[in-house]
Amino acid sequence: MLLASLVLVLEGDAPPKPAGLRGFFYGLLRELAPQVHDQGENPFSLGVGGGERGYWARISLLREELYGRLSPRLFALEGQTIRLGKPFRVRAVLQEGHPWAGLTTYPRLFQAPGGPDLPLRFFSPTLFRRKGVHYPLPEPRLVLESLLRRLEGVASLPAPEGVREALLERTGVRWFEGKTVRAEADVEAVGFVGRVVYHLPKATEEELSWLWALGRFAFYAGVGAKTSLGLGRVKLFSPRKEEG
């Protein structure tokens, strides 16, 4: 019941392209886990980033057996040169010690929930498929439904019906700050970036446990459409720290 986010710290003369990382990763899947694409919801998400201090590529694995198959090959990349559209030297492969690296278990997602306010920061453009078009606003139902569907699909953890109804019907927005930006994807699209504090009023302990589990799961799974191209990269944030 493990899920992990591995970060490849890169050396190169330009930022890696999301499509380059996806092509590299799909090559690994074809070799080491060819059955993945026949299993419904993708049990992974991808992302790229960086700036003056260097570049990185992120591979999140949402199933323990996938981690078991791919992680030895990924850790062995340290010191090697790989092609992510362009060649990059892999300086390090991290599952801790980087803001986008991490390792946890599904039971731990549900432990020690916070209060009725769930703060999420959307770092890369986030969008949803809605009525045949891409929709760029992080409405509570769209965000939580995306996460519930992914959690059930990759970990077989369906929410109790009463909890699901509470999350989707009662959760609102307490505060948000953001904008729409062009998304770098395989189609022309626009997504949302920014910060949102979701609020679930009069929540039971079980409802809060699920609300915060979904918020923690979002760090690994991403939110919305095209997470294999780095869209929907999200993490919890501390409103008080950011305001200070």
C-alpha positions in Angstrom: 0.0 0.0 0.0 2.9 2.3 -0.7 3.0 5.3 -3.0 6.1 7.4 -3.8 7.3 10.4 -5.7 10.9 10.2 -7.1 12.7 13.3 -8.3 15.5 13.1 -10.9 17.8 16.1 -10.4 19.1 17.1 -13.8 21.9 18.9 -15.5 21.1 20.3 -19.0 21.1 23.5 -21.0 17.3 24.0 -21.1 14.3 22.9 -19.1 13.0 19.4 -19.9 9.8 19.2 -21.8 6.8 17.3 -20.3 6.3 15.3 -23.5 10.0 14.3 -23.4 9.6 12.9 -19.8 6.4 11.2 -20.8 8.1 9.5 -23.8 11.0 8.4 -21.6 8.7 7.0 -18.9 6.4 5.2 -21.3 9.5 3.5 -22.6 10.2 2.2 -19.1 6.6 1.0 -18.8 6.7 -0.9 -22.1 9.8 -2.7 -20.9 9.1 -3.3 -17.2 5.3 -3.0 -16.7 3.5 -3.3 -20.1 0.2 -4.1 -18.4 -0.3 -0.7 -16.8 -2.2 0.9 -19.7 -4.8 -1.8 -19.6 -5.7 -1.0 -15.9 -8.0 2.1 -16.2 -6.8 5.0 -14.1 -3.1 5.7 -14.6 -1.2 4.6 -11.4 1.4 7.4 -11.9 1.8 11.1 -12.5 4.7 13.0 -14.0 6.1 16.5 -13.8 9.1 18.7 -14.7 10.4 21.9 -13.2 13.3 24.0 -12.1 15.1 27.2 -12.8 18.4 28.9 -12.1 19.4 26.3 -9.6 18.8 23.5 -12.0 16.1 21.3 -13.5 14.2 18.2 -12.3 11.8 15.6 -13.5 9.3 14.0 -11.2 7.8 10.5 -11.4 5.1 9.6 -8.9 4.1 5.9 -8.6 0.7 5.2 -7.0 1.0 1.4 -6.7 3.5 -0.5 -4.6 4.1 -3.2 -7.3 4.9 -0.4 -9.8 7.4 1.1 -7.4 8.9 -2.3 -7.0 9.4 -2.8 -10.7 10.5 0.7 -11.7 12.4 2.2 -8.7 15.6 0.0 -9.1 15.9 1.2 -12.7 15.2 4.8 -11.7 17.7 4.8 -8.8 20.3 3.3 -11.2 20.1 6.3 -13.4 22.2 8.5 -11.1 25.3 9.6 -13.0 23.9 8.6 -16.4 22.6 10.6 -19.3 19.0 10.2 -20.4 16.9 11.7 -23.2 13.9 13.7 -22.2 13.5 15.2 -25.6 17.0 16.5 -25.1 19.9 14.8 -23.2 20.2 15.4 -19.5 22.7 14.1 -16.9 21.0 12.7 -13.8 22.8 14.2 -10.8 20.7 12.4 -8.2 17.5 10.4 -7.7 15.6 11.4 -4.6 12.6 10.1 -2.7 13.2 12.6 0.1 15.0 15.9 0.6 13.3 17.7 -2.3 10.0 19.6 -2.2 8.4 17.3 -4.7 9.8 14.0 -3.4 8.1 11.8 -0.9 7.2 8.3 0.3 4.1 7.3 2.2 1.4 4.6 2.5 -2.4 4.8 1.8 -3.3 4.2 5.5 -1.0 7.2 6.5 -3.0 9.5 4.2 -6.0 9.1 6.5 -4.1 9.7 9.8 -4.2 13.0 11.8 -6.6 15.0 9.7 -6.7 18.7 10.1 -9.8 20.9 10.5 -12.6 21.7 8.0 -10.4 23.9 5.8 -8.2 22.1 3.2 -5.6 24.5 1.6 -4.3 23.4 -1.8 -1.8 25.2 -4.0 -2.0 24.4 -7.8 1.6 24.8 -9.1 1.0 23.7 -12.7 -2.0 24.4 -14.9 -5.0 22.3 -13.7 -8.0 21.6 -15.9 -10.8 19.1 -16.1 -12.8 17.4 -18.9 -16.3 18.7 -18.7 -19.0 18.2 -21.3 -16.4 17.4 -24.0 -14.3 20.5 -23.3 -11.4 21.5 -21.0 -12.6 23.5 -18.0 -9.9 25.5 -16.1 -11.5 26.3 -12.7 -10.8 24.3 -9.6 -14.4 23.9 -8.4 -14.7 21.8 -5.2 -16.7 19.0 -6.8 -14.4 18.7 -9.8 -11.2 18.6 -7.7 -12.6 16.1 -5.1 -14.3 13.9 -7.7 -11.1 13.7 -9.7 -9.2 12.6 -6.6 -11.9 10.1 -5.4 -12.0 8.5 -8.8 -8.3 8.2 -8.9 -8.0 6.8 -5.4 -10.7 4.2 -6.1 -9.1 3.3 -9.4 -5.5 2.8 -8.3 -5.9 1.7 -4.7 -9.5 0.2 -4.6 -10.4 2.5 -1.8 -14.0 3.7 -2.4 -15.3 6.3 0.0 -18.4 5.3 2.0 -21.5 6.7 0.2 -22.4 9.2 3.0 -18.8 10.5 3.0 -18.7 10.8 -0.7 -22.0 12.7 -0.8 -20.7 15.1 2.0 -17.5 15.8 0.2 -19.0 16.4 -3.2 -22.2 18.2 -2.2 -21.2 20.3 0.9 -17.6 21.3 0.3 -17.2 24.9 -0.8 -14.5 27.5 -1.3 -13.5 29.7 1.7 -10.8 31.6 -0.2 -8.9 31.5 -3.4 -6.2 33.4 -5.3 -5.2 32.4 -8.8 -5.4 32.9 -12.5 -5.7 31.0 -15.8 -2.6 30.3 -17.9 -1.8 28.4 -21.0 -1.1 24.7 -20.4 1.8 23.0 -22.2 0.0 19.9 -23.4 -0.7 17.9 -26.5 -3.7 20.0 -27.3 -4.3 23.8 -26.9 -5.6 24.2 -23.4 -5.8 26.7 -20.5 -5.6 25.7 -16.8 -5.7 27.2 -13.3 -2.7 28.0 -11.1 -3.0 29.5 -7.6 -4.2 28.7 -4.1 -7.6 27.6 -2.9 -8.8 26.9 0.6 -11.7 24.4 0.5 -14.2 24.3 3.4 -16.3 21.4 4.6 -18.8 22.7 7.2 -20.1 20.6 10.1 -17.9 17.7 9.1 -17.7 14.5 11.0 -14.4 12.9 12.0 -14.7 10.4 9.2 -15.5 13.1 6.6 -12.4 15.1 7.7 -10.3 12.0 7.5 -11.3 11.6 3.9 -11.0 15.3 3.0 -7.4 15.4 4.2 -6.5 12.0 2.7 -7.6 13.4 -0.6 -5.5 16.5 -0.1 -2.4 14.4 0.7 -3.1 12.0 -2.1 -3.2 15.0 -4.5 0.6 15.6 -3.9 1.3 12.2 -5.5 -1.6 11.7 -8.0 -2.1 15.2 -9.3 -5.5 16.7 -10.0 -7.6 16.7 -13.1 -6.7 15.9 -16.7 -3.3 15.2 -18.3 -1.3 14.5 -15.2 1.1 12.4 -17.4 2.1 15.8 -18.9 2.7 17.5 -15.6 -0.6 19.2 -15.3 -2.5 19.4 -12.0 0.7 19.4 -9.8 -0.7 20.2 -6.4 0.3 20.2 -2.7 -1.0 21.3 0.6 0.2 24.7 1.9 0.1 26.6 5.1 -1.9 29.8 4.7 -0.4 31.3 7.9 3.2 30.7 6.7 2.5 32.1 3.2 0.8 35.1 4.7 3.8 35.7 7.0 
